[in-house]
Amino acid sequence: MTRRFLFVLGSSRSDGNTELLARRAAEQLPEGVEQQWIDLAAHRLPDFEDLRHDSDHVRPAQGNVALLLDATLAATDVVIASPLYWYSVSAHVKRYLDYWSGWLRTPGLDFKATMAGRTLWGVTALAHDEQEVADPLVGTLSNSAAYMGMRFGGVLLGNGSKPGDVLRDTEALAQAKTFFAREAPLARFPYETE
């Protein structure tokens, strides 16, 4: 299968540090690798309503939910580009991941089976020198990938608060050059052993 990257932008501001870092990493992808970029602030999702015990799920046919579902199903690689907001993913990204719960129960999608074996990546910018504060964000993405039977490529971490700050983080920019080139292992929950 030809690789197709979906970049899900979860910042509340456009052209923020996380997006800048994600675009630097994407520049390194081989020619011919398809890229789709969806800004969740521009393609807002309604609040997720958990209906798993109350009603049948229907595949969305139009709107932002349908756009994101179709893009997610078409992707071999999903890149969550979320700034570190209160030590985890942004509200936009959390809502998008909540929709995965509904898609798991939508007849005819086989969402979990379709996503199994594909790769989940993360990119984030944080305004903190100690990168360990991003562990909850990394855990959210890693555990989501493990639940779905996906591979997890890790999270590219950059430092920046004011717009453009991340472009001075030479270590993050160097890591961006090879971030998507590495082999992504099958995601595992922390309690699982290989």
C-alpha positions as CSV (number, residue, x, y, z in Angstrom):
1,M,0.0,0.0,0.0
2,T,1.3,3.4,-0.9
3,R,1.9,5.5,2.2
4,R,-0.5,8.3,2.7
5,F,0.0,10.7,5.7
6,L,-2.9,12.4,7.4
7,F,-1.8,15.4,9.5
8,V,-4.4,16.3,12.1
9,L,-3.6,19.8,13.3
10,G,-5.0,20.4,16.8
11,S,-3.8,23.8,17.7
12,S,-6.2,26.7,18.5
13,R,-4.0,29.0,16.4
14,S,-2.8,28.5,12.8
15,D,0.9,28.4,11.9
16,G,1.8,27.7,15.6
17,N,5.0,26.0,16.7
18,T,3.5,22.5,16.6
19,E,2.4,23.0,13.0
20,L,5.8,24.5,12.0
21,L,7.6,21.5,13.5
22,A,5.2,19.0,11.8
23,R,5.7,20.7,8.4
24,R,9.5,20.6,8.8
25,A,9.2,16.8,9.5
26,A,6.8,16.4,6.5
27,E,9.3,18.1,4.2
28,Q,11.5,15.1,4.6
29,L,9.0,12.6,3.4
30,P,9.9,10.9,0.1
31,E,8.5,12.4,-3.1
32,G,5.2,10.7,-4.0
33,V,4.1,10.2,-0.4
34,E,0.6,11.7,-0.2
35,Q,-0.1,14.2,2.5
36,Q,-3.4,15.5,3.7
37,W,-3.6,18.3,6.3
38,I,-6.7,18.9,8.2
39,D,-6.9,21.8,10.7
40,L,-9.4,20.9,13.5
41,A,-9.9,24.5,14.4
42,A,-11.1,25.2,10.8
43,H,-13.0,21.9,10.6
44,R,-14.7,21.8,14.0
45,L,-16.3,18.7,15.2
46,P,-19.5,18.9,17.4
47,D,-19.2,17.5,20.9
48,F,-19.0,13.8,20.8
49,E,-22.1,12.0,22.0
50,D,-21.5,8.5,23.3
51,L,-24.4,6.4,22.0
52,R,-22.8,3.0,22.1
53,H,-25.5,1.6,24.4
54,D,-28.4,3.7,23.2
55,S,-28.6,3.6,19.4
56,D,-27.2,2.3,16.1
57,H,-24.4,4.3,14.7
58,V,-24.7,5.5,11.1
59,R,-21.8,6.4,8.9
60,P,-21.7,10.2,8.5
61,A,-22.3,11.2,4.8
62,Q,-21.3,14.9,4.9
63,G,-19.7,17.6,7.0
64,N,-16.5,17.6,9.1
65,V,-17.2,14.3,10.8
66,A,-17.4,12.6,7.4
67,L,-14.3,14.4,6.1
68,L,-12.2,13.3,9.1
69,L,-13.6,9.7,9.0
70,D,-12.8,9.3,5.3
71,A,-9.3,10.9,5.7
72,T,-8.5,8.7,8.7
73,L,-9.6,5.5,6.9
74,A,-7.6,6.5,3.8
75,A,-4.4,7.1,5.8
76,T,-1.6,4.7,6.3
77,D,0.0,7.1,8.8
78,V,-2.0,9.4,11.1
79,V,0.0,12.3,12.6
80,I,-1.5,14.0,15.6
81,A,0.0,17.5,15.7
82,S,-1.2,18.9,19.0
83,P,0.5,21.5,21.2
84,L,0.9,20.4,24.8
85,Y,-2.2,22.0,26.5
86,W,-2.3,21.4,30.2
87,Y,0.0,18.4,29.8
88,S,-2.0,16.5,27.3
89,V,-3.5,16.8,23.8
90,S,-5.7,19.8,22.9
91,A,-9.4,19.7,23.2
92,H,-9.7,19.6,19.4
93,V,-7.6,16.4,19.3
94,K,-9.3,14.8,22.3
95,R,-12.7,15.3,20.5
96,Y,-11.3,13.8,17.3
97,L,-10.1,10.7,19.3
98,D,-13.4,10.5,21.0
99,Y,-15.0,10.1,17.6
100,W,-12.9,7.0,17.1
101,S,-15.1,5.4,19.8
102,G,-18.2,6.0,17.7
103,W,-16.5,4.8,14.5
104,L,-15.6,1.6,16.3
105,R,-19.3,0.9,16.5
106,T,-20.4,2.1,13.1
107,P,-21.7,-0.9,11.1
108,G,-19.7,-1.7,7.9
109,L,-16.6,0.4,8.8
110,D,-14.5,-2.3,10.6
111,F,-12.7,0.7,11.9
112,K,-10.4,-1.1,14.4
113,A,-9.5,-3.8,11.8
114,T,-8.9,-1.2,9.1
115,M,-6.6,0.9,11.4
116,A,-4.7,-2.1,12.8
117,G,-1.1,-2.2,11.5
118,R,-1.2,1.4,10.4
119,T,1.0,4.0,12.2
120,L,0.1,6.7,14.7
121,W,2.7,9.5,15.2
122,G,2.7,12.7,17.3
123,V,4.2,16.1,17.0
124,T,4.0,18.6,19.8
125,A,5.5,21.9,21.0
126,L,5.8,22.6,24.7
127,A,6.9,25.7,26.6
128,H,8.9,23.7,29.2
129,D,12.5,22.6,29.3
130,E,11.8,19.2,30.9
131,Q,10.3,17.1,28.2
132,E,8.9,14.6,30.7
133,V,5.9,17.0,31.2
134,A,4.7,15.7,27.9
135,D,4.4,12.1,29.1
136,P,0.6,12.3,29.5
137,L,0.3,13.4,25.8
138,V,2.7,10.6,24.7
139,G,0.7,8.1,26.8
140,T,-2.6,9.2,25.3
141,L,-1.3,8.6,21.8
142,S,0.7,5.4,22.6
143,N,-2.2,3.8,24.4
144,S,-4.7,4.8,21.7
145,A,-2.4,3.1,19.1
146,A,-2.1,0.0,21.3
147,Y,-5.8,-0.3,21.7
148,M,-6.3,0.0,17.9
149,G,-3.5,-2.5,17.1
150,M,-1.6,0.2,15.4
151,R,2.1,0.9,15.3
152,F,3.4,3.9,17.2
153,G,6.2,6.1,15.8
154,G,6.6,8.2,18.9
155,V,6.3,11.9,19.4
156,L,8.5,14.6,18.0
157,L,9.0,17.1,20.8
158,G,9.9,20.8,20.2
159,N,10.2,23.7,22.5
160,G,8.4,27.0,21.9
161,S,5.9,29.4,23.3
162,K,5.8,32.5,21.2
163,P,5.0,32.0,17.5
164,G,8.1,30.8,15.6
165,D,10.1,29.8,18.8
166,V,10.3,26.2,17.7
167,L,12.4,27.2,14.7
168,R,15.2,28.0,17.2
169,D,15.1,24.5,18.7
170,T,18.0,23.0,16.8
171,E,17.7,19.6,18.4
172,A,14.0,19.3,17.4
173,L,14.7,20.5,13.9
174,A,17.5,17.9,13.6
175,Q,15.2,15.1,14.8
176,A,12.5,16.3,12.3
177,K,14.8,15.4,9.5
178,T,14.6,11.7,10.2
179,F,11.5,11.4,12.4
180,F,9.2,9.7,9.8
181,A,12.1,7.6,8.4
182,R,12.4,5.4,11.5
183,E,10.6,2.0,11.9
184,A,7.5,2.3,14.1
185,P,7.0,-0.7,16.4
186,L,3.7,-2.2,17.2
187,A,2.2,-0.2,20.0
188,R,1.9,-1.9,23.4
189,F,0.2,-0.9,26.6
190,P,2.7,-0.3,29.5
191,Y,1.7,-3.5,31.2
192,E,2.4,-5.7,28.1
193,T,5.6,-7.4,27.5
194,E,7.1,-8.2,24.1
